[in-house]
Amino acid sequence: MKRCFLTLLLVLSGIWVFAQQKDTTFFFDTFAASVNMTYVRGGRVDSRAGFGLGLYRTMLPQKRVNILFGIEYNYTSRFTKQLFKGKYSTAYDVTYSVSSISMPFTVRVNMGKRVKFFLETGVFFEVNIGGREKGTSVTWFYPSGENDSTYSKETRYNEKGDIPGFNYGFSAGIGISIPMGKHYLIIKPDYKQGLVPVYDYMDVLPGNYFRMIVAFKL
């Protein structure tokens, strides 16, 4: 987790230096970094922290209602005490992480003049580009048939996760936009409700997460 915060600090520092260049012309006008926490309800699954980076374009920036689209990288993680792997195999103490490229489309409603508060809602589509699964696998063997004595083999593993190719869903958030000279500092907590589980075979690992986003708008 310390590496995540260090990476975000370096990225934000770079964005701030970039924002000071008065003659900079770039398609995207907002640069963001975030930390996230997967959202789970009960069961054997626990939340874990992750991070993300994003580039966004604001349409109708002078209007009360803005339209935003962009591209994000998000790394999310979750932990489960037990994960059913098949008839004769179960994994324990499993950490499941996913890296994805997300394409959000949101509508923002602003309130205020200089310092602006806003509400935001939209949809997103994610392409999962990588996944990792780490835990302990226990496999049961029946040498003479299922009705006879058994023995088990315990193996620690760290391997590529069997994740779906994509995720999609909707998002909602609130935030504040603070003027800093010609630019804006944006602080926004939001929630992404993914409709495609990360893992869905007897046990389910959801693809939902909360984020705290810090962004600079040029």
DAURSUL-V273173 format. One record per residue. N is the residue number from 1. RES is the residue in one letter. OMEGA is omega in degrees with one decimal (* if undefined). BURIAL is b if it has 24 or more other C-alpha atoms within 12 Angstrom, else e. D_LAST is the distance of its C-alpha to the last C-alpha in whole Angstrom. Layout:
n/res/omega/burial/d_last
N/RES/OMEGA/BURIAL/D_LAST
N/RES/OMEGA/BURIAL/D_LAST
This chain:
n/res/omega/burial/d_last
1/M/178.5/e/29
2/K/178.8/e/28
3/R/178.8/e/27
4/C/-178.3/e/25
5/F/178.1/e/23
6/L/178.2/e/23
7/T/180.0/e/21
8/L/179.1/b/19
9/L/179.1/e/19
10/L/179.6/e/18
11/V/179.6/b/16
12/L/177.8/b/13
13/S/178.2/e/14
14/G/178.9/e/13
15/I/-179.5/b/10
16/W/177.9/b/10
17/V/179.5/e/12
18/F/-176.9/e/9
19/A/-179.1/b/6
20/Q/179.5/e/9
21/Q/-171.3/e/10
22/K/-173.8/e/9
23/D/-177.7/e/11
24/T/175.2/e/9
25/T/-176.3/e/10
26/F/-177.8/e/9
27/F/178.5/e/11
28/F/-178.3/e/9
29/D/-179.4/b/5
30/T/-179.6/b/6
31/F/-172.6/b/8
32/A/170.4/b/11
33/A/-174.8/b/15
34/S/165.2/b/18
35/V/-177.6/b/22
36/N/176.9/b/24
37/M/179.7/b/28
38/T/-176.4/b/30
39/Y/178.2/b/32
40/V/179.4/b/35
41/R/175.7/e/38
42/G/178.7/e/42
43/G/-176.1/e/44
44/R/-175.6/e/44
45/V/178.4/b/40
46/D/178.3/b/38
47/S/173.0/b/34
48/R/-175.7/b/32
49/A/175.6/b/29
50/G/-177.9/b/26
51/F/179.5/b/22
52/G/176.0/b/20
53/L/-178.2/b/16
54/G/172.8/b/14
55/L/-174.9/b/12
56/Y/174.8/b/11
57/R/-179.9/b/10
58/T/175.1/b/10
59/M/-177.0/e/13
60/L/-173.7/e/14
61/P/-178.6/e/11
62/Q/-178.1/e/13
63/K/176.6/e/16
64/R/179.3/e/18
65/V/179.0/e/18
66/N/172.2/b/15
67/I/-178.0/b/16
68/L/170.6/b/14
69/F/-177.9/b/15
70/G/-179.6/b/15
71/I/-177.2/b/17
72/E/164.2/b/18
73/Y/178.9/b/20
74/N/174.4/b/22
75/Y/-179.7/b/25
76/T/-178.3/b/28
77/S/175.3/b/31
78/R/-176.6/b/34
79/F/176.5/b/38
80/T/-179.0/b/41
81/K/-178.8/b/45
82/Q/-178.7/b/46
83/L/-179.2/b/45
84/F/-175.4/b/48
85/K/-177.6/b/48
86/G/-176.0/e/52
87/K/-175.3/e/55
88/Y/-175.7/e/56
89/S/176.2/e/53
90/T/177.1/b/50
91/A/-178.4/b/48
92/Y/178.6/b/47
93/D/-173.7/b/44
94/V/169.9/b/42
95/T/-176.1/b/38
96/Y/-177.6/b/36
97/S/-177.1/b/33
98/V/171.3/b/30
99/S/-176.3/b/27
100/S/170.7/b/26
101/I/-174.1/b/23
102/S/176.3/b/22
103/M/-178.0/b/20
104/P/172.8/b/19
105/F/-173.3/b/19
106/T/174.8/b/18
107/V/-177.2/b/19
108/R/177.0/b/17
109/V/-175.9/b/19
110/N/175.6/b/17
111/M/-178.6/e/19
112/G/-178.3/e/19
113/K/179.9/e/17
114/R/173.2/e/15
115/V/-174.1/e/15
116/K/169.2/b/15
117/F/-177.7/b/18
118/F/171.7/b/18
119/L/-174.1/b/20
120/E/174.7/b/19
121/T/-178.4/b/22
122/G/179.8/b/22
123/V/178.2/b/24
124/F/173.9/b/23
125/F/-177.3/b/25
126/E/170.9/b/26
127/V/-179.7/b/28
128/N/-175.2/b/29
129/I/179.0/e/29
130/G/177.9/b/31
131/G/-179.0/b/33
132/R/179.6/b/36
133/E/-177.7/b/39
134/K/-179.7/b/41
135/G/178.8/b/44
136/T/-178.5/b/47
137/S/176.2/b/49
138/V/-179.4/b/53
139/T/179.7/e/55
140/W/-179.7/e/59
141/F/179.1/e/62
142/Y/-173.8/e/65
143/P/-174.9/e/67
144/S/-178.6/e/70
145/G/-173.2/e/68
146/E/-177.5/e/66
147/N/-179.2/e/69
148/D/-178.3/e/70
149/S/-177.5/e/69
150/T/168.8/e/65
151/Y/-176.1/e/63
152/S/177.8/e/59
153/K/-178.5/e/57
154/E/-176.7/e/54
155/T/172.4/e/51
156/R/-175.6/e/48
157/Y/175.0/e/45
158/N/-169.4/e/42
159/E/177.0/e/41
160/K/-178.3/e/39
161/G/177.6/b/38
162/D/-173.5/e/40
163/I/175.1/b/36
164/P/-177.1/b/36
165/G/-175.8/e/34
166/F/174.6/b/31
167/N/176.2/b/30
168/Y/-179.5/b/29
169/G/-178.8/b/28
170/F/-177.7/b/26
171/S/176.7/b/24
172/A/-179.3/b/23
173/G/173.5/b/21
174/I/-178.9/b/20
175/G/179.1/b/17
176/I/178.6/b/15
177/S/-174.1/b/12
178/I/179.9/b/12
179/P/175.9/e/10
180/M/-173.2/e/10
181/G/178.4/e/10
182/K/-175.8/e/7
183/H/-177.8/b/5
184/Y/170.0/b/7
185/L/-177.7/b/9
186/I/175.2/b/11
187/I/-172.8/b/15
188/K/166.1/b/16
189/P/175.9/b/20
190/D/-177.6/b/21
191/Y/177.7/b/24
192/K/179.8/b/25
193/Q/177.5/b/29
194/G/-177.2/b/30
195/L/178.8/b/33
196/V/-179.6/b/34
197/P/175.7/b/36
198/V/179.1/b/35
199/Y/-176.3/b/39
200/D/176.1/e/41
201/Y/-172.3/e/45
202/M/172.7/e/47
203/D/-176.8/e/44
204/V/172.0/b/41
205/L/-175.1/b/38
206/P/179.3/b/35
207/G/-178.7/b/31
208/N/176.7/b/30
209/Y/172.3/b/27
210/F/176.7/b/25
211/R/166.2/b/22
212/M/-171.1/b/20
213/I/170.4/b/16
214/V/-174.9/b/14
215/A/172.1/b/10
216/F/176.7/b/6
217/K/-177.6/b/4
218/L/*/b/0
